Amino acid sequence: MARDDDSDWGRNLALGMEVAVGVGIGYFIGHWADKRFGWAPWGVYAGVMLGCAAGMYSLIKESVRSNKR
């Protein structure tokens, strides 16, 4: 029988990956914008911050959803 604290490790891992992928995508889009428009380094900064914001939004949304159960 699984313990309660170990039963949802897959979902927690997926949430961490969502944040990491969001930051990674933001970095690459920002890097592209820097090269394309000559905005260095502001495109990368903005992309990473938007990726962090998207990841935090996802974490907060999941936290609210899990607290309703």
C-alpha positions as a printed NumPy array, in Angstrom:
array([[  0.   ,   0.   ,   0.   ],
       [  1.397,   3.415,  -0.978],
       [  1.847,   6.113,   1.606],
       [ -0.133,   9.329,   1.091],
       [  2.946,  11.559,   0.751],
       [  4.458,   9.342,  -1.978],
       [  1.319,   8.78 ,  -4.024],
       [  1.484,  11.954,  -6.157],
       [  5.196,  12.152,  -6.988],
       [  4.578,  11.861, -10.731],
       [  2.345,  14.939, -10.806],
       [  4.849,  16.918,  -8.755],
       [  7.627,  15.937, -11.144],
       [  5.479,  17.034, -14.086],
       [  4.883,  20.433, -12.465],
       [  8.621,  20.942, -12.063],
       [  9.153,  20.009, -15.68 ],
       [  6.467,  22.496, -16.762],
       [  8.367,  25.3  , -15.046],
       [ 11.697,  24.187, -16.511],
       [ 10.309,  23.874, -20.033],
       [  8.624,  27.276, -19.756],
       [ 11.881,  28.924, -18.746],
       [ 13.78 ,  27.068, -21.473],
       [ 11.342,  28.069, -24.19 ],
       [ 11.393,  31.651, -22.932],
       [ 15.186,  31.639, -23.073],
       [ 15.32 ,  30.385, -26.649],
       [ 12.645,  32.796, -27.884],
       [ 14.433,  35.651, -26.108],
       [ 17.747,  34.593, -27.615],
       [ 16.168,  34.545, -31.067],
       [ 14.695,  38.025, -30.497],
       [ 18.101,  39.295, -29.378],
       [ 19.741,  38.058, -32.564],
       [ 16.887,  39.165, -34.838],
       [ 16.281,  42.649, -33.457],
       [ 19.567,  43.427, -31.667],
       [ 17.969,  43.714, -28.238],
       [ 20.742,  41.885, -26.372],
       [ 20.401,  40.998, -23.5  ],
       [ 16.836,  42.211, -22.908],
       [ 15.13 ,  39.58 , -25.03 ],
       [ 16.592,  36.757, -22.968],
       [ 15.707,  38.521, -19.712],
       [ 12.131,  39.093, -20.826],
       [ 11.778,  35.544, -22.174],
       [ 13.069,  33.927, -19.005],
       [ 10.864,  36.11 , -16.812],
       [  7.796,  35.291, -18.904],
       [  8.701,  31.598, -18.658],
       [  8.988,  31.895, -14.875],
       [  5.646,  33.694, -14.707],
       [  3.98 ,  30.999, -16.81 ],
       [  5.468,  28.291, -14.592],
       [  4.346,  30.028, -11.412],
       [  0.85 ,  30.449, -12.872],
       [  0.75 ,  26.724, -13.547],
       [  1.943,  25.908, -10.018],
       [ -0.601,  28.22 ,  -8.398],
       [ -3.433,  26.884, -10.553],
       [ -2.56 ,  23.293,  -9.638],
       [ -2.217,  24.199,  -5.955],
       [ -5.68 ,  25.756,  -5.898],
       [ -7.101,  22.756,  -7.725],
       [ -5.512,  20.253,  -5.342],
       [ -6.713,  22.172,  -2.263],
       [-10.314,  21.918,  -3.473],
       [-10.177,  18.096,  -3.263]])
